[in-house]
């Protein structure tokens, strides 16, 4: 299969989202001292995913509390992992609440891991001939890839099908379990064969195809690594079992019985205001949502703007005044340099204009530029895609061509540019040799000055 917006089923590894957001973003707190950085990051990714796969059946899966069957198989499983950070734990429940308010099904099954639930749901979809996309950063999930199942990493904007797994790991998806058993996993405390890294695992599986055949021919492996393999023979079957994702978890509902619910806009508003996610709350307020609003059927993620960059905003929960209605609007997307030039000229002449980047990652060191936007006046804005890569993607300006025309504008010290968390945009663009020289008006910095305890 290929990654496309029409994929019927998208399974989200919520636990992977949580840890990636927590470690990728700087620590943020609202005015009450509650940590909110991971919440913001996860919800940003969920909103983006819901927007990109608006017609898919999206199911979010988190690890449940407590031990799993793997701990019963091997008492040392994940025994060396440090405890969850103190500032991560209180962010989990608000994330769950927001996902539910978005109308997305949320599953947590005791005794197994999120991987096992996702594997089971993907297997059910495959039985019905339905394509499935798994959104995760977990390498173990590569064993689930098939003609009907693909993986997408939303932070790096990478997609893995069967050929992609071979290219990345050097083995087929059906060999991933044995590959993981051989190399082991320090994070999960699975030993594997000491001294056998990815290259050795690929070499052995190329020669023997699977772990069972390798073990049966262990005497043929010479040198110290052969001795280490023979010493590990007693443990390797357990390593294999520990790395195997279950496909038969007992679920209360089958995949075809799991359906999204109406978006609870009032609940979202209450959560956003309580967490002090001001811009998201204001979008709902301007749409007429109140605390007494009834749930409405709407596309998940249609509750506001999505951005690849983090919005580090913490302000009083009272919403800002709603701006006056704009008499006429001019919102457009441009696909050629000729269409873009009038907008660039307008930016050059404007006393101030707003600017934002769209990227593939919350981490500016990994982020790739996929688009930029400009706003020159209330109701007048343009989006310029340059790196959208999916089936049916429209014509767009190449990234090098866009960088070439952005560079003189953004490096001009006479320009005044407004934005939110412009430091992120500056760092992303520095990767493309744009040395920002324009003056800035950053709403995040202004918010900090007004209420420094909120960040």
C-alpha positions in Angstrom: 0.0 0.0 0.0 1.0 3.7 -0.2 0.5 6.5 2.3 -2.6 8.5 1.1 -5.3 10.5 2.6 -7.9 8.0 1.5 -6.4 5.2 3.7 -9.5 3.7 5.4 -7.9 3.0 8.8 -5.3 4.9 10.8 -4.0 3.4 14.0 -2.2 5.8 16.3 0.5 4.7 18.8 -0.5 7.2 21.4 2.2 6.1 23.8 4.8 6.7 21.1 3.3 10.2 20.5 3.5 11.0 24.2 7.2 10.2 24.7 8.2 11.8 21.4 6.4 15.0 22.2 7.8 15.1 25.8 11.4 14.7 24.7 11.2 16.8 21.6 9.7 19.9 23.2 11.0 22.3 25.9 9.2 22.0 29.2 6.2 24.3 29.3 3.9 25.1 32.3 0.7 27.2 32.5 0.1 29.9 35.1 -1.0 27.3 37.6 2.3 25.5 37.3 0.9 22.5 35.5 3.2 21.0 32.8 1.6 21.3 29.4 4.4 20.8 26.8 3.7 17.2 26.0 0.0 17.8 25.9 0.4 20.6 23.3 2.8 18.4 21.3 0.5 15.3 21.2 -2.6 17.3 20.4 -0.8 19.2 17.7 0.2 15.9 16.1 -3.3 14.5 16.5 -4.9 17.5 15.0 -2.6 17.4 12.0 -3.2 13.7 11.5 -7.0 14.1 11.8 -6.7 16.9 9.2 -4.6 14.9 6.8 -6.7 11.7 7.1 -10.1 13.4 7.6 -12.0 10.5 6.0 -10.2 7.7 7.8 -11.4 5.7 10.8 -8.7 6.9 13.3 -8.2 4.8 16.5 -5.8 5.9 19.2 -4.1 3.3 21.4 -2.2 3.9 24.7 -0.4 1.5 27.0 -2.5 0.6 30.0 -1.2 0.8 33.6 0.3 -2.3 35.1 2.4 -5.2 34.0 1.9 -7.2 30.8 2.1 -10.8 29.8 5.8 -10.1 28.8 6.6 -9.3 32.4 5.2 -12.8 33.3 7.3 -14.4 30.6 10.5 -12.5 31.7 10.7 -10.8 35.0 13.5 -8.6 33.8 11.6 -7.2 30.9 11.9 -3.4 30.9 13.3 -3.7 34.4 16.1 -1.2 33.8 13.9 1.6 32.5 13.8 4.7 34.6 10.5 5.7 36.1 8.2 8.0 34.2 9.3 11.7 34.7 7.3 13.4 37.3 6.2 16.2 34.9 5.0 13.7 32.3 2.6 11.8 34.4 0.0 14.6 35.1 -0.1 15.3 31.3 -1.5 11.9 30.4 -5.1 12.2 31.5 -5.6 15.6 29.8 -4.3 14.1 26.6 -6.8 11.3 26.9 -9.6 13.8 27.6 -8.8 15.9 24.6 -8.6 12.9 22.3 -12.0 11.7 23.5 -13.5 15.2 23.1 -12.2 15.2 19.5 -14.5 12.2 19.0 -11.6 9.7 18.4 -11.9 6.2 19.9 -9.3 5.6 22.6 -8.2 2.1 23.6 -6.2 0.9 26.6 -6.1 -2.8 27.3 -4.7 -4.2 30.5 -2.1 -7.0 30.3 -0.8 -6.1 26.9 1.0 -3.2 25.3 -0.3 -0.7 22.8 1.7 -2.5 20.1 -0.4 -5.7 20.6 -3.7 -3.9 20.4 -2.6 -2.1 17.2 -1.3 -5.4 15.8 -4.6 -7.1 16.5 -6.6 -4.2 14.9 -4.3 -4.2 11.8 -4.8 -8.0 11.5 -8.5 -7.6 11.6 -8.4 -5.0 8.9 -6.2 -7.1 6.7 -8.6 -10.0 7.1 -11.2 -7.8 5.5 -8.9 -6.5 2.8 -8.8 -3.0 4.3 -5.6 -0.9 4.1 -4.2 0.3 7.4 -1.7 3.0 8.3 0.0 2.8 11.6 1.3 6.2 13.0 4.3 5.4 15.2 8.0 5.9 15.8 8.5 2.4 17.2 10.8 0.3 15.1 9.2 -2.9 16.4 6.1 -2.1 14.4 8.0 -2.8 11.2 7.1 -6.5 11.7 3.4 -5.6 11.0 4.1 -4.1 7.5 2.5 -6.0 4.7 0.7 -5.3 1.3 -2.2 -3.9 3.4 -0.2 -2.3 6.3 2.2 0.6 6.2 3.9 2.8 8.9 4.1 6.6 9.0 6.3 8.6 11.3 4.6 12.0 11.5 7.6 13.7 13.2 10.0 12.8 10.3 7.3 12.6 7.6 8.6 9.2 6.5 6.6 6.3 5.3 7.5 2.6 5.3 6.0 -0.1 3.1 7.6 -3.5 2.5 10.3 -2.1 0.3 10.9 0.7 2.8 11.5 -1.8 5.6 14.1 -3.7 3.6 15.8 -0.4 2.7 15.9 0.8 6.3 16.6 -2.5 8.2 18.1 -4.7 5.5 15.6 -7.5 6.2 12.0 -8.2 5.1 9.1 -7.3 7.4 8.5 -11.0 8.2 12.2 -11.2 9.4 12.0 -8.2 11.7 11.0 -10.3 14.8 14.1 -12.5 14.3 16.2 -9.4 13.6 15.1 -7.8 16.9 15.7 -11.1 18.8 19.3 -11.2 17.5 20.3 -7.6 18.1 18.3 -7.3 21.4 16.8 -4.2 22.8 18.6 -2.3 25.7 15.5 -0.2 26.3 13.3 -3.2 26.9 16.2 -5.2 28.5 16.1 -8.0 25.9 19.7 -9.3 25.6 19.8 -10.8 22.1 23.2 -12.2 21.0 26.0 -10.2 22.7 28.1 -8.4 20.1 25.7 -9.0 17.3 24.6 -5.7 15.9 22.3 -4.9 12.9 25.0 -5.8 10.3 25.5 -9.2 11.8 21.8 -9.8 12.1 21.2 -8.9 8.4 24.1 -11.1 7.4 22.8 -14.1 9.3 19.2 -13.7 8.1 20.4 -13.3 4.5 22.2 -16.6 4.9 19.7 -18.6 7.0 16.4 -16.7 6.4 15.1 -17.2 9.9 16.1 -17.6 13.5 15.2 -21.3 13.7 17.5 -22.2 10.8 20.2 -20.0 12.2 20.0 -21.7 15.6 20.0 -25.1 13.9 23.3 -24.2 12.1 24.9 -22.3 14.9 28.0 -24.6 14.8 28.7 -23.3 11.3 29.3 -19.8 12.6 33.0 -19.3 13.4 35.0 -17.0 15.6 34.0 -15.3 18.8 30.7 -14.2 17.5 29.8 -17.8 16.7 30.7 -18.7 20.3 28.5 -15.9 21.6 25.6 -17.2 19.4 25.9 -20.7 20.7 26.0 -19.3 24.3 22.8 -17.4 23.6 20.8 -20.3 22.1 18.9 -21.1 25.3 17.6 -17.5 25.5 17.0 -16.7 21.9 13.5 -18.3 21.7 12.4 -16.1 24.6 13.9 -13.0 23.0 11.9 -13.9 19.9 8.7 -14.3 21.9 9.3 -11.0 23.7 9.7 -9.1 20.4 6.7 -10.6 18.8 3.6 -8.4 18.6 0.4 -10.2 19.4 -2.3 -10.3 16.7 -5.0 -11.9 18.7 -5.7 -9.6 21.7 -9.2 -10.1 23.1 -11.0 -6.9 22.5 -14.5 -5.8 23.5 -15.1 -4.6 20.0 -13.8 -5.6 16.6 -12.3 -2.9 14.4 -15.5 -2.7 12.3 -17.5 -2.0 15.4 -15.3 0.9 16.6 -16.7 4.2 15.4 -15.9 7.9 16.1 -18.2 10.0 18.2 -19.4 13.5 17.6 -16.8 16.1 18.4 -17.6 17.6 21.9 -16.7 21.3 21.1 -17.8 22.5 24.6 -15.6 19.9 26.3 -12.7 20.9 24.0 -13.2 24.6 24.9 -13.2 23.8 28.6 -10.1 21.8 28.3 -8.2 24.4 26.2 -9.2 27.2 28.6 -8.2 25.2 31.6 -4.8 24.3 30.1 -4.4 27.9 28.8 -4.2 26.9 25.1 -5.5 30.3 24.2 -5.4 30.3 20.4 -7.3 27.0 20.2 -9.9 28.2 22.7 -10.3 31.5 20.7 -11.0 29.7 17.5 -13.8 27.8 19.2 -15.2 30.9 20.8 -15.2 32.7 17.5 -17.0 29.8 16.0 -19.8 30.3 18.5 -18.9 27.5 20.9 -19.8 28.0 24.6 -19.6 25.9 27.6 -23.2 24.8 27.0 -22.8 23.9 23.3 -24.0 20.5 22.3 -21.6 18.0 20.6 -21.6 18.5 16.9 -20.6 16.2 14.1 -17.5 17.7 12.6 -14.2 16.5 11.2 -11.7 15.8 14.0 -9.0 18.4 13.8 -11.4 21.0 12.4 -11.4 22.8 15.7 -8.5 25.1 14.8 -5.1 25.6 13.1 -2.6 22.8 13.1 1.1 23.5 13.0 4.2 21.3 12.8 6.0 23.8 15.1 5.1 23.9 18.8 2.9 26.7 20.1 4.4 27.7 23.4 1.5 29.7 24.7 0.4 30.0 28.3 -2.0 32.9 29.1 -4.9 33.6 31.4 -7.8 31.3 30.6 -10.1 34.3 29.8 -10.3 34.5 26.0 -9.0 37.5 24.1 -11.5 39.8 22.6 -12.8 38.7 19.2 -11.5 40.9 16.4 -13.9 42.8 14.2 -15.2 40.9 11.2 -13.2 41.4 8.0 -15.3 42.7 5.3 -13.6 40.7 2.5 -11.1 37.9 2.7 -8.4 36.8 0.3 -7.0 33.4 1.4 -5.2 31.5 -1.3 -2.6 28.9 -2.1 0.0 29.6 -4.8 1.8 26.9 -6.8 4.2 28.9 -9.0 6.8 31.6 -8.5 4.8 33.9 -10.8 1.8 33.6 -8.5 4.0 34.2 -5.5 5.8 37.3 -6.6 2.9 39.7 -6.1 2.6 38.5 -2.5 6.3 38.9 -1.9 6.1 42.4 -3.3 3.2 43.2 -1.0 5.3 41.9 2.0 8.2 44.1 1.0 5.9 47.2 0.9 3.9 46.3 4.0 4.9 48.0 7.3 4.6 44.6 9.0 3.5 41.1 7.9 3.0 37.8 9.6 5.0 34.7 8.7 4.9 31.0 9.6 6.5 27.7 8.5 5.0 24.3 8.1 7.5 21.5 8.7 7.8 17.8 9.3 9.0 17.8 12.9 8.7 19.6 16.2 12.5 19.3 16.5 14.0 22.0 14.3 17.2 19.9 13.8 15.2 17.2 12.0 12.5 19.4 10.5 12.1 19.7 6.7 10.3 22.6 5.3 7.0 21.7 3.6 5.5 25.2 3.2 5.3 28.8 4.4 2.5 31.3 4.9 2.3 35.1 4.8 -0.4 37.4 6.1 -0.1 41.0 5.0 -3.4 42.3 6.4 -6.5 41.1 8.2 -8.2 38.7 5.8 -5.3 38.6 3.3 -3.0 35.6 3.5 -1.3 33.1 1.3 0.0 29.5 1.8 3.0 28.3 -0.3 3.5 24.5 -0.3 6.9 23.3 -1.3 7.3 19.8 0.2 3.9 18.1 0.2 4.5 14.5 -0.7 1.4 12.3 -1.0 -0.7 10.7 -3.7 -2.6 13.5 -5.5 -0.4 16.3 -4.1 -0.9 19.5 -6.2 1.7 21.3 -8.2 4.0 23.3 -6.0 7.1 25.4 -6.0 10.3 23.4 -5.4 11.9 23.9 -2.0 15.2 25.3 -3.5 13.2 27.8 -5.6 11.2 28.9 -2.6 14.3 29.3 -0.4 15.9 31.4 -3.1 13.1 34.0 -3.0 12.6 33.9 0.7 16.2 34.5 1.5 16.5 38.2 0.5 13.1 39.0 2.1 13.8 37.4 5.5 17.4 38.6 5.7 16.4 42.2 5.0 16.9 44.2 8.3 14.3 46.8 7.2 11.5 44.3 7.2 9.3 43.8 10.3 7.8 40.3 10.7 5.3 39.1 13.2 4.9 35.5 14.3 4.5 33.0 17.1 7.6 31.3 18.4 9.7 32.7 15.5 12.8 31.3 17.1 11.7 27.9 15.8 11.2 29.3 12.3 14.6 31.0 12.3 16.3 27.7 13.4 14.5 25.7 10.7 15.4 28.3 8.0 19.0 28.4 9.2 19.2 24.8 8.0 18.6 26.2 4.5 21.3 28.9 4.9 18.8 31.7 5.6 20.4 34.0 8.1 17.4 35.9 9.5 18.0 39.6 9.6 14.4 41.1 9.8 13.1 42.7 12.9 10.6 40.5 14.7 7.3 40.9 16.7 6.8 37.6 18.5 3.5 37.0 20.2 5.0 34.3 22.4 7.6 36.6 23.8 4.9 39.3 24.3 2.8 36.8 26.2 5.8 36.0 28.4 6.4 39.7 29.2 2.7 40.1 30.1 2.6 36.9 32.2 6.0 35.4 32.8 4.7 32.8 35.3 2.7 31.2 32.6 5.7 29.8 30.8 
